[in-house]
Amino acid sequence: MWVAVLLILALVLGGVGLFVEALRWVLIIALVLFLIGAVMGWTKRKVV
């Protein structure tokens, strides 16, 4: 009985950990893309 409870708890916590890790990577990638877009937009605006 306790083994099943611990297994379910480990799966839930592991899933939450994976979700948080994926969310952090998505935010990092979004920030990098935003900075690249801002720099490219700024340089195009300066040229014109």
N, CA, C and O atoms as a CHARMM CRD file, in Angstrom:
* protein
*
  192
    1    1 MET  N      0.83100  -1.20500   0.00000 PROA 1      0.00000
    2    1 MET  CA     0.00000   0.00000   0.00000 PROA 1      0.00000
    3    1 MET  C      0.86900   1.25900   0.00000 PROA 1      0.00000
    4    1 MET  O      0.65300   2.17200  -0.79700 PROA 1      0.00000
    5    2 TRP  N      1.86500   1.29700   0.91300 PROA 2      0.00000
    6    2 TRP  CA     2.71400   2.48400   1.00300 PROA 2      0.00000
    7    2 TRP  C      3.57700   2.64700  -0.23900 PROA 2      0.00000
    8    2 TRP  O      3.91000   3.76600  -0.62800 PROA 2      0.00000
    9    3 VAL  N      3.93500   1.53300  -0.85800 PROA 3      0.00000
   10    3 VAL  CA     4.74600   1.60100  -2.07400 PROA 3      0.00000
   11    3 VAL  C      3.95000   2.28100  -3.18300 PROA 3      0.00000
   12    3 VAL  O      4.49400   3.09100  -3.93400 PROA 3      0.00000
   13    4 ALA  N      2.66700   1.95400  -3.28700 PROA 4      0.00000
   14    4 ALA  CA     1.81700   2.56800  -4.31500 PROA 4      0.00000
   15    4 ALA  C      1.66600   4.06300  -4.05900 PROA 4      0.00000
   16    4 ALA  O      1.71700   4.86100  -4.99500 PROA 4      0.00000
   17    5 VAL  N      1.48100   4.44200  -2.80500 PROA 5      0.00000
   18    5 VAL  CA     1.34400   5.86000  -2.46500 PROA 5      0.00000
   19    5 VAL  C      2.63200   6.60900  -2.78600 PROA 5      0.00000
   20    5 VAL  O      2.58500   7.69400  -3.36500 PROA 5      0.00000
   21    6 LEU  N      3.77000   6.05000  -2.42100 PROA 6      0.00000
   22    6 LEU  CA     5.04800   6.69400  -2.71700 PROA 6      0.00000
   23    6 LEU  C      5.29300   6.77900  -4.21700 PROA 6      0.00000
   24    6 LEU  O      5.83000   7.77500  -4.70200 PROA 6      0.00000
   25    7 LEU  N      4.90400   5.74400  -4.95600 PROA 7      0.00000
   26    7 LEU  CA     5.07800   5.75200  -6.40200 PROA 7      0.00000
   27    7 LEU  C      4.22700   6.84300  -7.04800 PROA 7      0.00000
   28    7 LEU  O      4.70600   7.57600  -7.91300 PROA 7      0.00000
   29    8 ILE  N      2.98000   6.94800  -6.63200 PROA 8      0.00000
   30    8 ILE  CA     2.09200   7.98900  -7.17100 PROA 8      0.00000
   31    8 ILE  C      2.62100   9.37100  -6.80300 PROA 8      0.00000
   32    8 ILE  O      2.62200  10.27600  -7.63600 PROA 8      0.00000
   33    9 LEU  N      3.06400   9.53600  -5.57900 PROA 9      0.00000
   34    9 LEU  CA     3.61500  10.82100  -5.14000 PROA 9      0.00000
   35    9 LEU  C      4.85800  11.18200  -5.94400 PROA 9      0.00000
   36    9 LEU  O      5.01900  12.33900  -6.33500 PROA 9      0.00000
   37   10 ALA  N      5.73800  10.21800  -6.19900 PROA 10     0.00000
   38   10 ALA  CA     6.94600  10.47100  -6.98200 PROA 10     0.00000
   39   10 ALA  C      6.58700  10.85800  -8.41400 PROA 10     0.00000
   40   10 ALA  O      7.20800  11.75400  -8.98500 PROA 10     0.00000
   41   11 LEU  N      5.59600  10.19400  -8.99700 PROA 11     0.00000
   42   11 LEU  CA     5.17200  10.52900 -10.36200 PROA 11     0.00000
   43   11 LEU  C      4.58800  11.92900 -10.43100 PROA 11     0.00000
   44   11 LEU  O      4.86400  12.66500 -11.37900 PROA 11     0.00000
   45   12 VAL  N      3.78500  12.31100  -9.44200 PROA 12     0.00000
   46   12 VAL  CA     3.18100  13.65000  -9.44200 PROA 12     0.00000
   47   12 VAL  C      4.25500  14.71400  -9.28900 PROA 12     0.00000
   48   12 VAL  O      4.28300  15.68900 -10.04100 PROA 12     0.00000
   49   13 LEU  N      5.14100  14.52600  -8.31100 PROA 13     0.00000
   50   13 LEU  CA     6.19800  15.51300  -8.09500 PROA 13     0.00000
   51   13 LEU  C      7.15800  15.57000  -9.27500 PROA 13     0.00000
   52   13 LEU  O      7.62800  16.64800  -9.63800 PROA 13     0.00000
   53   14 GLY  N      7.45200  14.43000  -9.87400 PROA 14     0.00000
   54   14 GLY  CA     8.31200  14.40400 -11.05200 PROA 14     0.00000
   55   14 GLY  C      7.66700  15.12600 -12.21900 PROA 14     0.00000
   56   14 GLY  O      8.34200  15.84700 -12.95400 PROA 14     0.00000
   57   15 GLY  N      6.36400  14.93900 -12.39800 PROA 15     0.00000
   58   15 GLY  CA     5.64300  15.63800 -13.46600 PROA 15     0.00000
   59   15 GLY  C      5.64400  17.13500 -13.24400 PROA 15     0.00000
   60   15 GLY  O      5.81400  17.90500 -14.18900 PROA 15     0.00000
   61   16 VAL  N      5.45600  17.55200 -12.01000 PROA 16     0.00000
   62   16 VAL  CA     5.48200  18.98600 -11.69200 PROA 16     0.00000
   63   16 VAL  C      6.88100  19.54000 -11.94300 PROA 16     0.00000
   64   16 VAL  O      7.02900  20.63900 -12.47600 PROA 16     0.00000
   65   17 GLY  N      7.89600  18.78800 -11.56400 PROA 17     0.00000
   66   17 GLY  CA     9.27300  19.23400 -11.79000 PROA 17     0.00000
   67   17 GLY  C      9.58700  19.37400 -13.27500 PROA 17     0.00000
   68   17 GLY  O     10.23400  20.33600 -13.69000 PROA 17     0.00000
   69   18 LEU  N      9.12800  18.41200 -14.07600 PROA 18     0.00000
   70   18 LEU  CA     9.34500  18.49800 -15.52200 PROA 18     0.00000
   71   18 LEU  C      8.60500  19.69400 -16.10400 PROA 18     0.00000
   72   18 LEU  O      9.13000  20.38900 -16.97400 PROA 18     0.00000
   73   19 PHE  N      7.38200  19.93500 -15.62500 PROA 19     0.00000
   74   19 PHE  CA     6.60300  21.06800 -16.12400 PROA 19     0.00000
   75   19 PHE  C      7.29500  22.39300 -15.79700 PROA 19     0.00000
   76   19 PHE  O      7.36300  23.28700 -16.64100 PROA 19     0.00000
   77   20 VAL  N      7.80400  22.51400 -14.58300 PROA 20     0.00000
   78   20 VAL  CA     8.49400  23.74700 -14.18800 PROA 20     0.00000
   79   20 VAL  C      9.76300  23.93400 -15.01200 PROA 20     0.00000
   80   20 VAL  O     10.07000  25.04700 -15.43900 PROA 20     0.00000
   81   21 GLU  N     10.49600  22.85500 -15.23300 PROA 21     0.00000
   82   21 GLU  CA    11.72900  22.93100 -16.03200 PROA 21     0.00000
   83   21 GLU  C     11.40900  23.33600 -17.46900 PROA 21     0.00000
   84   21 GLU  O     12.10300  24.17200 -18.04800 PROA 21     0.00000
   85   22 ALA  N     10.36900  22.75300 -18.04100 PROA 22     0.00000
   86   22 ALA  CA     9.98200  23.10500 -19.41000 PROA 22     0.00000
   87   22 ALA  C      9.52500  24.55500 -19.48000 PROA 22     0.00000
   88   22 ALA  O      9.85100  25.26100 -20.43400 PROA 22     0.00000
   89   23 LEU  N      8.78300  25.00100 -18.49200 PROA 23     0.00000
   90   23 LEU  CA     8.30800  26.38900 -18.47000 PROA 23     0.00000
   91   23 LEU  C      9.49100  27.35100 -18.38600 PROA 23     0.00000
   92   23 LEU  O      9.48400  28.40200 -19.02700 PROA 23     0.00000
   93   24 ARG  N     10.49600  26.99600 -17.60500 PROA 24     0.00000
   94   24 ARG  CA    11.67500  27.86300 -17.49200 PROA 24     0.00000
   95   24 ARG  C     12.40400  27.96400 -18.83100 PROA 24     0.00000
   96   24 ARG  O     12.82300  29.05200 -19.22600 PROA 24     0.00000
   97   25 TRP  N     12.55900  26.84000 -19.53000 PROA 25     0.00000
   98   25 TRP  CA    13.22000  26.86600 -20.83400 PROA 25     0.00000
   99   25 TRP  C     12.41600  27.65700 -21.85100 PROA 25     0.00000
  100   25 TRP  O     12.98900  28.38700 -22.66000 PROA 25     0.00000
  101   26 VAL  N     11.08600  27.52300 -21.81900 PROA 26     0.00000
  102   26 VAL  CA    10.24000  28.29100 -22.73900 PROA 26     0.00000
  103   26 VAL  C     10.40300  29.78400 -22.47600 PROA 26     0.00000
  104   26 VAL  O     10.47400  30.56700 -23.42400 PROA 26     0.00000
  105   27 LEU  N     10.46200  30.19300 -21.22300 PROA 27     0.00000
  106   27 LEU  CA    10.64500  31.60400 -20.89400 PROA 27     0.00000
  107   27 LEU  C     12.01600  32.10500 -21.34500 PROA 27     0.00000
  108   27 LEU  O     12.13200  33.22900 -21.83300 PROA 27     0.00000
  109   28 ILE  N     13.05400  31.28400 -21.18600 PROA 28     0.00000
  110   28 ILE  CA    14.39700  31.68400 -21.62500 PROA 28     0.00000
  111   28 ILE  C     14.42100  31.86400 -23.13900 PROA 28     0.00000
  112   28 ILE  O     14.96000  32.85200 -23.63600 PROA 28     0.00000
  113   29 ILE  N     13.84000  30.91500 -23.87900 PROA 29     0.00000
  114   29 ILE  CA    13.81500  31.01000 -25.34100 PROA 29     0.00000
  115   29 ILE  C     13.00500  32.22100 -25.78400 PROA 29     0.00000
  116   29 ILE  O     13.40700  32.92800 -26.70800 PROA 29     0.00000
  117   30 ALA  N     11.87100  32.46800 -25.13600 PROA 30     0.00000
  118   30 ALA  CA    11.06000  33.63200 -25.48700 PROA 30     0.00000
  119   30 ALA  C     11.82900  34.92700 -25.23000 PROA 30     0.00000
  120   30 ALA  O     11.74500  35.85800 -26.03200 PROA 30     0.00000
  121   31 LEU  N     12.56300  35.00100 -24.14800 PROA 31     0.00000
  122   31 LEU  CA    13.34300  36.19700 -23.84300 PROA 31     0.00000
  123   31 LEU  C     14.43600  36.42000 -24.88300 PROA 31     0.00000
  124   31 LEU  O     14.65900  37.54900 -25.32000 PROA 31     0.00000
  125   32 VAL  N     15.12300  35.33900 -25.28200 PROA 32     0.00000
  126   32 VAL  CA    16.17200  35.45800 -26.29600 PROA 32     0.00000
  127   32 VAL  C     15.57400  35.92700 -27.61900 PROA 32     0.00000
  128   32 VAL  O     16.12300  36.82300 -28.25900 PROA 32     0.00000
  129   33 LEU  N     14.44900  35.33000 -28.03800 PROA 33     0.00000
  130   33 LEU  CA    13.81100  35.74300 -29.29300 PROA 33     0.00000
  131   33 LEU  C     13.33800  37.19100 -29.22200 PROA 33     0.00000
  132   33 LEU  O     13.43200  37.92100 -30.20900 PROA 33     0.00000
  133   34 PHE  N     12.83300  37.61300 -28.06800 PROA 34     0.00000
  134   34 PHE  CA    12.39800  38.99400 -27.90500 PROA 34     0.00000
  135   34 PHE  C     13.57600  39.95400 -28.03500 PROA 34     0.00000
  136   34 PHE  O     13.46500  40.98900 -28.69200 PROA 34     0.00000
  137   35 LEU  N     14.70100  39.61600 -27.41400 PROA 35     0.00000
  138   35 LEU  CA    15.87800  40.47700 -27.50200 PROA 35     0.00000
  139   35 LEU  C     16.40200  40.54700 -28.93500 PROA 35     0.00000
  140   35 LEU  O     16.77900  41.62000 -29.40700 PROA 35     0.00000
  141   36 ILE  N     16.42500  39.40400 -29.63000 PROA 36     0.00000
  142   36 ILE  CA    16.88000  39.41100 -31.02400 PROA 36     0.00000
  143   36 ILE  C     15.95300  40.28100 -31.87000 PROA 36     0.00000
  144   36 ILE  O     16.42600  41.07100 -32.68600 PROA 36     0.00000
  145   37 GLY  N     14.65400  40.14800 -31.68700 PROA 37     0.00000
  146   37 GLY  CA    13.70400  40.96500 -32.44100 PROA 37     0.00000
  147   37 GLY  C     13.84100  42.43700 -32.11600 PROA 37     0.00000
  148   37 GLY  O     13.75200  43.27700 -33.01100 PROA 37     0.00000
  149   38 ALA  N     14.05800  42.76700 -30.84900 PROA 38     0.00000
  150   38 ALA  CA    14.20800  44.16700 -30.46100 PROA 38     0.00000
  151   38 ALA  C     15.46700  44.76700 -31.08100 PROA 38     0.00000
  152   38 ALA  O     15.43500  45.89400 -31.57300 PROA 38     0.00000
  153   39 VAL  N     16.56600  44.03200 -31.06300 PROA 39     0.00000
  154   39 VAL  CA    17.81500  44.53100 -31.64200 PROA 39     0.00000
  155   39 VAL  C     17.67200  44.70600 -33.14900 PROA 39     0.00000
  156   39 VAL  O     18.10400  45.71800 -33.70100 PROA 39     0.00000
  157   40 MET  N     17.06700  43.72100 -33.81900 PROA 40     0.00000
  158   40 MET  CA    16.89900  43.83000 -35.27200 PROA 40     0.00000
  159   40 MET  C     15.96000  44.98300 -35.62900 PROA 40     0.00000
  160   40 MET  O     16.20700  45.71000 -36.59100 PROA 40     0.00000
  161   41 GLY  N     14.89900  45.14900 -34.86400 PROA 41     0.00000
  162   41 GLY  CA    13.98500  46.26500 -35.10900 PROA 41     0.00000
  163   41 GLY  C     14.64800  47.60500 -34.86700 PROA 41     0.00000
  164   41 GLY  O     14.42100  48.55700 -35.61400 PROA 41     0.00000
  165   42 TRP  N     15.46300  47.68600 -33.83000 PROA 42     0.00000
  166   42 TRP  CA    16.15800  48.93600 -33.50600 PROA 42     0.00000
  167   42 TRP  C     17.15200  49.30300 -34.60400 PROA 42     0.00000
  168   42 TRP  O     17.25200  50.46800 -34.98700 PROA 42     0.00000
  169   43 THR  N     17.89300  48.30600 -35.11600 PROA 43     0.00000
  170   43 THR  CA    18.87400  48.60300 -36.16800 PROA 43     0.00000
  171   43 THR  C     18.16700  48.97400 -37.46400 PROA 43     0.00000
  172   43 THR  O     18.65200  49.85300 -38.17600 PROA 43     0.00000
  173   44 LYS  N     17.05600  48.35300 -37.80000 PROA 44     0.00000
  174   44 LYS  CA    16.33400  48.71400 -39.02100 PROA 44     0.00000
  175   44 LYS  C     15.74300  50.11400 -38.89000 PROA 44     0.00000
  176   44 LYS  O     15.69200  50.86100 -39.86700 PROA 44     0.00000
  177   45 ARG  N     15.30200  50.46900 -37.69800 PROA 45     0.00000
  178   45 ARG  CA    14.71500  51.80500 -37.50200 PROA 45     0.00000
  179   45 ARG  C     15.79300  52.88500 -37.59600 PROA 45     0.00000
  180   45 ARG  O     15.53500  53.97500 -38.10400 PROA 45     0.00000
  181   46 LYS  N     16.99300  52.58800 -37.11300 PROA 46     0.00000
  182   46 LYS  CA    18.08000  53.55800 -37.17000 PROA 46     0.00000
  183   46 LYS  C     18.53500  53.80100 -38.61100 PROA 46     0.00000
  184   46 LYS  O     18.88500  54.92400 -38.97600 PROA 46     0.00000
  185   47 VAL  N     18.52700  52.74300 -39.42600 PROA 47     0.00000
  186   47 VAL  CA    19.01000  52.85000 -40.81600 PROA 47     0.00000
  187   47 VAL  C     18.08200  53.74200 -41.62300 PROA 47     0.00000
  188   47 VAL  O     18.53100  54.57900 -42.40500 PROA 47     0.00000
  189   48 VAL  N     16.76100  53.55200 -41.42100 PROA 48     0.00000
  190   48 VAL  CA    15.79000  54.28900 -42.25400 PROA 48     0.00000
  191   48 VAL  C     15.73800  55.75200 -41.85700 PROA 48     0.00000
  192   48 VAL  O     14.98100  56.52400 -42.44500 PROA 48     0.00000
